[in-house]
Amino acid sequence: MAEKPPKPVVSRAGTISVLTNERGLPTALRIDPRELRRRPQDLADEILAVCQLSATRAQVAFRRGLVEQGCTATTIRGLGLPTDEDLARAEEKVYGGEDEPPPTWLRSV
């Protein structure tokens, strides 16, 4: 079965889009020019939060793959990979309890 390519994580406002590896290092980043008017620290904080969410999603997907391959719970726990509950908390932090916005928010389609 072919693995699906990861989807970028989009900020709450839809103006920042990031794709990272499992460690949270960005491999693709899109910032709407309007974001550049914000305080640099605020923008950096939001980019970091979206990168962390992207990494958590990638790690949870990896964990699920290990489960599907039959790895034991002890082995998976030993890797320290985040759980679905950790992912829910990370999404709550970025989206504030709302569902992920459509990737077309605040951008022309």
Beta strands, then each sheet from edge to edge (+ up, - down):
strand 1: 9-10
strand 2: 16-20
strand 3: 26-31
sheet 1: 1+ 2- 3+
end
